[in-house]
Amino acid sequence: MTNPTIPVVPVGTEIASFEKYLDASKAVDTLADAEFPVEALTIVGTDLKMVERVTGRVTWVKVLLSGALSGAFFGLMLSLFFVLLIPDAPWSLLLVWMLAGAIGFALMQGLLYAMSGGQRDFSSTGQGVVATRYGLQCATEHVGRAKELLASKGVIAQGGAPVREVDLTHRGRTASATPQTTVRVRQKFVRVRQISARTRLSPPSPGTRRAPSA
């Protein structure tokens, strides 16, 4: 029995290939609208790449400002908690806690940035793993109907041609001989044998001399 928690490679026939995940999902939606059993489909991403997008340069101004804003928000939330729970607490406590939080967080962020030694002077957002190609696989028993539906909607070519075709002409393979070519080769071979046989059997003419044998 297969453990559902262990990832396995899906088994099926690739019926379409897309460069974007959105196009692959639209193909599945097209089949779903045609009441196709979509549980027989699988979107497989290949050629995976790790992507990290750089958003900007990190400077001391950005570090201190980011720390101050984070500290001010933390001080505001904490002071609101005390002001709402304690009726006699002054509202000026909000400003005190916001100022204290801004100064404290700014100093902490500046200290961490100084300890890094400038090894990472840029900010980025991790987009994660991205595939460069998305193949739509289908169970073998539903391949024919899936290709017909996608072809009728213009998603794939008519006739259900495979998405990836291997060109065997670049691998040193020659085209197979047709029956007509085989008959012609045999006829030429027979003619050559007949001519050579006549040459050996015909007597030499009186005016010709044979070369002495070595």
Secondary structure by P-SEA (a helix, b strand, c coil): cccccbbbbbbcccccccccaaaaaaaaaaaaaaccccccbbbbbcbbbbbbbbcccccaaaaaaaaaaaaaaaaaaaaaaaaaaccccccaaaaaaaaaaaaaaaaaaaaaaaaacccccbbbbbccccccbbbbbbcccaaaaaaaaaaaacccccccccccccccccccccccccaaaaaaaaaaaaaaaaaaaaaaaccccccccccccc
